Amino acid sequence: MLARCLALAAASVMFIAVPAGAHHSHGNYDLTTWTTMNGEVKEIHLLVPHSWIYLDVKDDKNGGQPTTWALEATGPSGLTKVGIKREDVRPGDAIRVRCHLLKDGSNGCLLGYVTPMHGDQARGHGVEKDWDGDGGAGFNTAAPVTTPR
């Protein structure tokens, strides 16, 4: 009976641990290349477990019309840990980002770094900050940099 209880407990732990580990995978992103883009913040959502910036980027292929990109970042506690404040980036702000594109080619990116270009020194204008939350952990910082397609 004790063996059955231990086996059931071990199986339960495994079923809980495997999805939790898979959640933090960056397998959907091309981590070999950094992409840099500039745009205007459309929306920002500081959520657990991941924050999101929706960025309007002017697209030359689309006659200069903006294309909205979904940029995934770490959660609010990770941002606070590296010195990012809620007011650093707001909707309507111009920013430059370095990120890793989604492998499927859709308009999404895993954020590495954000540089506010809004002109407000008190909110960090021109200062690049780590929105991955841990110094770009796991990313190849020497990877080539491209611009969006």
C-alpha positions as CSV (number, residue, x, y, z in Angstrom):
1,M,0.0,0.0,0.0
2,L,2.8,2.4,0.9
3,A,4.5,1.7,-2.5
4,R,1.2,2.5,-4.3
5,C,0.9,5.8,-2.4
6,L,4.5,6.8,-3.2
7,A,4.1,5.9,-6.9
8,L,0.9,8.0,-7.1
9,A,2.6,10.9,-5.4
10,A,5.6,10.7,-7.8
11,A,3.3,10.6,-10.8
12,S,1.3,13.6,-9.5
13,V,4.5,15.6,-9.1
14,M,5.6,14.7,-12.6
15,F,2.3,15.8,-14.2
16,I,2.6,19.1,-12.4
17,A,6.3,19.7,-13.1
18,V,6.4,18.9,-16.8
19,P,3.8,21.6,-17.9
20,A,5.5,24.2,-15.6
21,G,8.9,23.6,-17.2
22,A,7.4,23.7,-20.7
23,H,5.7,27.0,-20.0
24,H,9.1,28.8,-19.9
25,S,10.4,27.4,-23.1
26,H,11.5,30.0,-25.7
27,G,11.3,27.3,-28.4
28,N,8.8,29.4,-30.6
29,Y,11.5,32.1,-31.1
30,D,14.6,32.2,-33.2
31,L,17.2,32.8,-30.5
32,T,20.1,32.8,-32.9
33,T,19.3,36.3,-34.3
34,W,18.5,39.7,-32.8
35,T,16.0,41.8,-34.6
36,T,15.9,45.6,-34.1
37,M,12.8,47.7,-34.8
38,N,11.5,51.1,-33.9
39,G,7.8,52.0,-33.4
40,E,5.1,53.6,-31.3
41,V,3.7,51.7,-28.2
42,K,0.0,50.9,-28.9
43,E,-0.6,49.0,-25.7
44,I,1.3,47.7,-22.7
45,H,0.2,45.0,-20.4
46,L,2.2,44.2,-17.3
47,L,0.8,40.7,-16.5
48,V,1.9,37.6,-14.7
49,P,3.6,35.5,-16.0
50,H,4.5,37.6,-19.0
51,S,4.2,41.2,-19.9
52,W,3.3,42.4,-23.4
53,I,4.0,45.5,-25.5
54,Y,2.0,46.0,-28.7
55,L,4.2,48.0,-31.0
56,D,3.1,49.8,-34.2
57,V,6.0,49.6,-36.7
58,K,5.8,51.4,-40.0
59,D,6.0,48.9,-42.8
60,D,7.6,49.9,-46.1
61,K,5.9,47.0,-47.8
62,N,2.5,48.3,-46.7
63,G,2.9,51.9,-48.0
64,G,4.2,53.1,-44.7
65,Q,1.1,52.0,-42.8
66,P,1.9,50.6,-39.3
67,T,1.9,46.9,-38.5
68,T,1.2,45.9,-34.9
69,W,3.8,43.5,-33.3
70,A,3.2,41.6,-30.1
71,L,6.3,41.7,-28.0
72,E,6.6,39.2,-25.0
73,A,8.6,40.2,-21.9
74,T,9.0,38.9,-18.4
75,G,6.4,39.6,-15.8
76,P,6.1,42.7,-13.6
77,S,8.3,41.4,-10.7
78,G,11.1,40.5,-13.2
79,L,10.9,44.0,-14.7
80,T,11.0,45.6,-11.2
81,K,14.0,43.4,-10.4
82,V,16.0,44.9,-13.2
83,G,15.0,48.5,-12.4
84,I,12.1,49.0,-14.9
85,K,9.2,51.2,-13.6
86,R,5.6,51.1,-14.8
87,E,5.9,54.7,-16.1
88,D,9.1,54.1,-18.1
89,V,7.1,53.1,-21.2
90,R,3.5,54.3,-21.9
91,P,1.1,54.0,-24.9
92,G,2.1,56.6,-27.5
93,D,5.8,56.5,-26.7
94,A,8.4,55.9,-29.3
95,I,10.7,53.0,-28.5
96,R,13.5,50.9,-30.1
97,V,13.5,47.2,-29.3
98,R,16.0,44.3,-29.8
99,C,14.2,40.9,-29.8
100,H,13.9,37.4,-31.2
101,L,11.3,36.8,-33.9
102,L,8.8,34.0,-33.9
103,K,9.9,31.1,-36.0
104,D,6.5,30.9,-37.7
105,G,7.0,34.3,-39.3
106,S,4.1,36.0,-37.6
107,N,4.4,39.5,-36.0
108,G,5.7,38.5,-32.6
109,C,8.9,38.8,-30.8
110,L,10.6,37.7,-27.5
111,L,11.8,41.0,-26.0
112,G,15.4,41.3,-25.0
113,Y,15.9,45.0,-24.7
114,V,13.8,48.2,-24.9
115,T,15.2,51.7,-25.4
116,P,12.6,54.5,-24.8
117,M,12.9,57.3,-27.4
118,H,10.1,59.5,-26.0
119,G,12.4,62.4,-25.0
120,D,11.7,62.3,-21.2
121,Q,15.0,61.9,-19.3
122,A,13.1,61.2,-16.1
123,R,11.5,58.1,-17.7
124,G,14.8,56.8,-19.2
125,H,15.0,58.3,-22.6
126,G,17.8,56.7,-24.6
127,V,18.6,54.1,-21.9
128,E,18.4,50.5,-23.1
129,K,17.0,48.2,-20.4
130,D,16.6,44.4,-20.2
131,W,13.0,43.4,-20.5
132,D,13.9,39.7,-20.4
133,G,14.4,40.3,-16.7
134,D,17.8,38.6,-16.3
135,G,20.4,40.2,-18.5
136,G,19.2,38.4,-21.6
137,A,19.8,35.0,-19.9
138,G,20.0,32.2,-22.4
139,F,20.3,34.5,-25.4
140,N,23.3,34.8,-27.7
141,T,24.1,38.4,-27.3
142,A,26.7,38.1,-30.1
143,A,24.0,36.9,-32.5
144,P,23.6,38.8,-35.8
145,V,21.1,41.7,-35.8
146,T,18.5,42.1,-38.5
147,T,15.5,44.4,-39.2
148,P,12.0,43.1,-39.5
149,R,11.0,41.5,-42.9
